[in-house]
Amino acid sequence: MKRGLLREYLDDPRELTARCLERIRNCDGEIQAWVEVSLQPALREGPLSGIPFGAKDIFETCGMATEYGSPIYSGRKGSGEAALVTALRERGAILLGKTQTTAFAYYDPAPTRNPRDLARTPGGSSSGSAAAVAAGMAAFALGSQTQGSVIRPASYCRVAGFKSTYGLLPLDGVLAFAPSLDTAGLFTQTADDMALLWERLGYLVAGALAVRLAKTRLGIPDGVEERLRAYGWPIKEIELPFDFDEVLRAVKTVNAYEGSRTHEARWREFGDRIGTKLALLVCEGLSVAQGRYEDALEFLRLTRARMISFYAKYPVVLTPAATGPPPMGLASTGDPRMNAPWTGLHGPAFSVPCGEIGLQLTAAPGADALLVATAAAIESVPGILGECPIPLR
C-alpha cells in the first residue's frame, strides 16, 4: 500500500511543512494551486500538531486572502475564520494558505492545472485543494461540494476525496451556494490518510470487513471488480430504488433555484463579471418557479427515505467517480453528473484513486465511519490502484 504524507509524517511532522513549502516553490509556478501562501500557526497542541493543510478560497480566513475565485474580490482579506479552519488549528494543524477555486465555486474555471497532466483540468470547484494535495504541497486540504466539487477533482487528480454527510462538518464562515446541498469535504493523498485524518478530527472509523458492496448499471472502473472479488469482497449488481436521471434533475433544480438567489444581488451589481457561466445560471435560475423548487426538495426528501431500507441491505454502493478522465484544457472543469444525485441524497461519498477514473463509494447519511473504513480497506487490495502513479511529493 502506498503511503501518503499524513501516514508518513503524522508522528514526526517537523520536516513536513518545510517539504510542502519546498514543493510549492518548485511546482506551483506551473500548477497554480494557491491564491496565497502564508503560514498560520496552530492555536494549540493537538492530534494534528504540525500537519500543514490548505483551505479552499471560499473558507473565510482572518487577514488572509478570501477572494472566492473572482477578480471582483481581488485583494479581499477575510475578517473572520471559518469554523472548520478553526477546529483544525485547535487540533494543532498549520494552515499553509488558501487554494484556488472556480469563481464563487461554480463552473468558471480557476487557473489551476492538473499536476498529473498539466494539459488537463484538475476539476472544480475545489481545484486548488485537489491539485495541492496531489502535488505534495499539503498533507490535506479543505474543499466543498454542492454537486461534484470534491469527488470529481479527487478523481481527476488521483487523490482521495471525501464528502461527509450533509451538515456533519460545519460550514459557518464558508461562502454559500445552494444551502440545501452545500457540504464540506476533504482531500488527502490516500484513503488510508483520510482514515487517519478522520480519526484525528475526533470521528469514528468503523470496521469494514463484513460490508456488502453493490454496483449499479453505471458500472465501476475497469479491473476493480475482479481485484475486489479475488480478495474476498463480493459485489452484487443491483437496481437502484430511484431513477438516477430524475434525481439528477431534481438536484439541478435545487442548485439553480438556490444558487441564483444566493448570487442575485452580486449579479445585479456586476453582471457577467461574476463569471459568464454563473451569470447564465442566475438568469435561468431566477425563472425557476417556487413550486417547482419545492417539488424537487420534496422528491429528494422522499428518495432519501426510500434509501434507508436499501442501504440497510447494501451498505456501500460503488460507481465511477467521474464520467471519464479529466478533459483537456482549462475551459471545462468536467461533468458532475456521477456525483450530484448522491449529494442530493445527503449521504457521504468517497473517491478512491483507481487509475484514470476514481472509484466512488456512497453510503447512508451518518455512515461516514463505515464509508471511510471501507475506502481504506478497498485501497489496500493489491493492484486496486491500477496504473495510478505514486502520489507526487
C-alpha positions, 0 to 999 in steps of 0.5 A: 500500500502506498503511503501518503504524507499524513501516514508518513509524517503524522508522528514526526511532522517537523520536516513536513511543512518545510517539504510542502513549502519546498514543493510549492516553490518548485511546482506551483509556478506551473500548477497554480494551486494557491491564491496565497501562501502564508503560514498560520500557526496552530492555536494549540497542541493537538492530534494534528500538531504540525500537519500543514493543510490548505483551505479552499478560497471560499473558507473565510480566513482572518487577514488572509486572502478570501477572494472566492475565485473572482477578480471582483474580490481581488485583494479581499482579506477575510475578517473572520475564520471559518469554523472548520479552519478553526477546529483544525488549528485547535487540533494543532494543524498549520494552515499553509494558505488558501487554494484556488477555486472556480469563481464563487465555486461554480463552473468558471474555471480557476487557473489551476492545472492538473499536476498529473497532466498539466494539459488537463483540468484538475476539476472544480470547484475545489481545484486548488485543494485537489491539485495541492494535495496531489502535488505534495504541497499539503498533507490535506486540504479543505474543499466543498461540494454542492454537486461534484466539487470534491469527488470529481477533482479527487478523481481527476487528480488521483487523490482521495476525496471525501464528502461527509454527510450533509451538515456533519462538518460545519460550514459557518464562515464558508461562502454559500451556494445552494444551502440545501446541498452545500457540504464540506469535504476533504482531500488527502493523498490516500484513503488510508490518510483520510482514515487517519485524518478522520480519526484525528478530527475526533470521528469514528472509523468503523470496521469494514470487513463484513460490508456488502458492496453493490454496483449499479448499471453505471458500472465501476472502473475497469479491473476493480471488480475482479481485484475486489472479488479475488480478495474476498469482497463480493459485489452484487449488481443491483437496481437502484430504488430511484431513477438516477436521471430524475434525481439528477434533475431534481438536484439541478433544480435545487442548485439553480433555484438556490444558487441564483438567489444566493448570487442575485444581488452580486449579479445585479451589481456586476453582471457577467463579471461574476463569471459568464457561466454563473451569470447564465445560471442566475438568469435561468435560475431566477425563472425557476418557479417556487413550486417547482423548487419545492417539488424537487426538495420534496422528491429528494426528501422522499428518495432519501427515505426510500434509501434507508431500507436499501442501504440497510441491505447494501451498505456501500454502493460503488460507481465511477467517480467521474464520467471519464478522465479529466478533459483537456484544457482549462475551459471545462472543469468536467461533468458532475453528473456521477456525483450530484444525485448522491449529494442530493441524497445527503449521504457521504461519498468517497473517491478512491484513486483507481487509475484514470477514473476514481472509484466512488463509494456512497453510503447512508447519511451518518455512515461516514465511519463505515464509508471511510473504513471501507475506502481504506480497506478497498485501497489496500487490495493489491493492484486496486490502484491500477496504473495510478502513479505514486502520489507526487511529493 
